[in-house]
Amino acid sequence: MAHALRDARQKIGFSLDEAGERAGMSPGEIANLESGLIAPTKADVGALSRAYQLSPDEWTNLAILQAAVN
């Protein structure tokens, strides 16, 4: 899950600061999610998916991964 979140952010070219601003999260929280220090909630995955403008298929894949880690 952590790698998928990092890959999605890097694919769109966002810094941690920009991703945090767009998703309503702190850059540190995103860094912790991407490093696997904390598990994302459904709300986290939804906020990041919208911020990263993921397709429905990409969002679904992240939601499946999120459910698997929780």
N, C-alpha and C positions, 0 to 999 in steps of 0.2 A: 504494500500500500504506500509506504513512504516513497519508494522509487517512482511509483505512478504519479504521485502528487508533484514531486520534483520535476519529472519529465514534462508534465502538463504545463507547469509554470515556465520552464525553460523553453518549451516549444513556442509559447506565445511571446517570449522575450521579456517577461516581467522580472524586475528585481524583487527581493523580499519586501522592500518598502512599498513598491507599487502594488504588489499582490495583496499586501495587508490592507492598504488603503481601499482598494476596490472590493475586497471581501469583508471589510469591517472587522479585521483581525489585526493583531500586532505582528510585526515582522518576526519577533521571537517565537510567537505561537506557531507561525507557519514553518519556521526553521525546526522547531521541535516535532511537528507533524512529519516533516520531510526526513528527519533523521530517525524517526521511529521512537522518540522518547515519550510521546503521548499518542494515543490512538484517536483518530478523528471520530467525531460524532456524525450523525446523519446531517445535522445542521452545518457542520464544518464542510462536509463534502458538497452539500448544496450550494453554500456560499462560494466555495472555490470553483465549483463547476460553472456557476454564473459569471464569476469574475474572469475566468479563463475562456469563456465563451465556448464551452465544450459542446459537441454535438450530442444529441440524445443517446447515441450508442456509446460514446465516450463516457457520458455521465452514468449510464447504466453499468458500465464496467467498473467505474469507481465505486458505485453503490454496492455492487456485489463484493468487491474487495473489502469495503468498509464493514459489511455484515460479517464477513469471514473473520475479521480481526476482533470483533466485539462479541 
